[in-house]
Amino acid sequence: MASNSAITQVLETDIWVKATWEEFLNLAEDSAWENGKFYYYQKHMRVEMSPVGPLHGRQNSLVSYVIILFATLRNIRVVQFTNTSFRKAGIGEFQPDLAYYIGSALRVPPDDSNSTVDLNEYDPPNLVVEIGASSFNDDLGGKRLLYEGAGIAEYWVDRANTREVFAFAINNGGSGRIQESRVLPGLEIRLVEEALNRSQTQDDGEINRWLIQTFSQG
């Protein structure tokens, strides 16, 4: 992480900047930054303002299809949140591309409010996904540390440029790479990568039909 001491340095986005929680809140709640994605971890904040193009947008959708279709066909309870902010006041905040509450044992935030999810009131999601091109190194670095400390059970990073998916199981504040999901048992990470690669020659309907056929055989 960078260790810039002046909060004004946040104008240089997509880096970690040293900040107090109060400084972070002032920026996160400033309408001038409403299009940013905000992260806070160990007295540092990160604001991502990179434009989202077709590469990111399509892969975000495809990863979502894989997870939702798998859970649906295996009768696994799942609730998805896209670009939602999760906050533990005074400690940390994260805004992943995709977040999932999987299974029936978690306190899931309702969808009747547009406020940041209070992690003192609700459980953190047990699966989060980041789609990264320019942010990939940080997705594997600083954000991975953030999620290790946030009570997330599983973390995926989609390296958008190469369509590789790096999946990690998190236990006791540490993480290790996995080839099959722990929160969605039976879902192999290679199938997520195959769906992403098929997007270069197939439309979403073709990919979804392939996914349904593949998951139905399991």
Secondary structure as UniProt FT lines:
FT   HELIX           7..11
FT   STRAND          16..18
FT   HELIX           21..28
FT   HELIX           31..33
FT   TURN            34..35
FT   STRAND          37..41
FT   TURN            42..43
FT   STRAND          44..48
FT   HELIX           54..73
FT   TURN            74..75
FT   STRAND          78..82
FT   STRAND          86..88
FT   TURN            89..91
FT   STRAND          92..94
FT   STRAND          98..102
FT   STRAND          117..118
FT   TURN            119..121
FT   STRAND          127..132
FT   TURN            134..135
FT   HELIX           136..140
FT   HELIX           142..149
FT   TURN            150..151
FT   STRAND          154..159
FT   TURN            160..163
FT   STRAND          164..171
FT   TURN            172..173
FT   STRAND          174..178
FT   TURN            185..186
FT   HELIX           189..198
FT   TURN            199..201
FT   HELIX           204..216
//
